[in-house]
Amino acid sequence: MHVGHLRSTIIGDVVCRLLEFVGHDVHRVNHLGDWGTQFGMLIAHLQDQFPNYTTESPPIENLQAFYKESKARFDADPDFKARAYKCVVALQGGDETIMKGWRLICDISLREFNKIYERLDIRLDPMGESFYQKKMEELVPELEAAGYLKHSEGC
């Protein structure tokens, strides 16, 4: 988490407190980035550093350092980069082994986030991008059938 995340969380908390004060029912949803390339990098690195991660909980104390190691490998090693992308595809496809690594990393992240949130007395209901995966599986074909989608190569 960097200061940009913290700033938007604090602003959101202030708005929630104001709305609750005047009687509104507020859902304190915090959208976490828990899907995508960064998780592919982390999972591929996890597989290399802790090959038994599915049966033994790895001793990852500093997720930021672990992320920096995975990012350095991603930038320097084309084979690692390709594996990281494959991990993202497997994650989004629901591969159970990959999902186990993903849950492990998310749990570590949430524990660290919650230390900060507790100190600031911020109450949130975390909801990651992953929450929308199943919903997208229904929505995309519907949008496609209606002619709202256009295939592109990212341009």
QUINORQUI-V600204 format. One record per run of one state. SS is the DSSP state (H for helix, E for strand, L for the rest). FROM is the first residue (numbers start at 1). LEN is the number of residues. If there is no record, write none. Layout:
# QUINORQUI-V600204
[[SS:FROM:LEN] [SS:FROM:LEN]]
This chain:
# QUINORQUI-V600204
[[L:1:2] [H:3:19] [L:22:7] [E:29:4] [L:33:4] [H:37:13] [L:50:13] [H:63:14] [L:77:1] [H:78:15] [L:93:3] [H:96:24] [L:120:5] [E:125:4] [H:129:17] [L:146:10]]
